[in-house]
Amino acid sequence: MQLIEWEVNEDGYEEQIIIPKAQRDLAAKEGINTENKQKVAVRILNLNTGETYTGRLAITGNNQIYLPTEIQKMLEGAGRIRIQLL
């Protein structure tokens, strides 16, 4: 199994995080469906504070992971975060 991860800048309240095409392609090879209305297991790490969220999150119609309010608050002002599809 191949690790599927990427990093993004996160400075404010973002409701969604785009899954880059390269990561979507890797996920498909690993049998992880990233299509609209699917749920994927993710780990989100705030690289500034070390806070981690692990759970299942929904995929929106435009290949983005939807972030609930509590995760948005955890990431506010984070600077840089790492996302992993599990």
N, C-alpha and C positions, 0 to 999 in steps of 0.2 A: 504494500500500500504506500502510495506517495503522499507526502505532506503537501497540502494545498493551503498556502497562506500568502498574505500580502499586507503591506502597511499603507496607511493613509494619514494625512493631516486632519485633525479634528479639533476645531477651536470653539465651536458653538453648538447649539442644539441642532443636530442633523437627524431627520426622521428616517433617512435611508442611506445605505452605503452601497455603492455600485460594485458589483462583482465583475472584475476585469475579464475580457474575453479569454485570455490565456488560462485563467483560473477556472472559468466555466468549462473550457475544453478539457482540462485536467480532471475536473470533477466528473464529467461525462465518462471519461475513460475508467474512472474508479467506481462507476455505477451510482454516483450521486446526482440526483435530478435537481437542476436549478431553474426549472421552468416556472412560469406564473402559477401562483396559488399552492406551491409546494412548501413544505417545511424542511429546513436543513438543520443539522446539529452544528453549532458554531461555538468557538471560543474567541472572546474578544478581550484583549489585554490592553490596558491603559499603560503605555510604556513610561509615563511620567511618574505615576503613583504605584504601579504594580497591581492595581485592582484588576480582577478577572471576572468575566461573566461566561458561564458555560450553559447552553440550553438550546432549545429548538426555536428557530425564528422563521417567519414567513418570507417568501420571495414574492416581490411585486411583479407587475406586468412588464416592467422595463429593466429586468435583471438586477434588481437591487434587493438587499436584505432590509426588511422593515425593523426599525429599532423602537421598542416600547419606551415610554416616558422614563422609567427608572434607569434604563440603560443610557438614554440620552443625558440624564443628569450625571451619571457616573463618568461620562466621556466629556462633559463640558470643560473646556479649557485644557484638555489633555495634551494638546500639541500633536502627539503622534500615537497612533494605535495600531495594533497588529490583529488581523482577523484570520482565523483558521477554520476551514470546513472540516468537520470530523466525520 
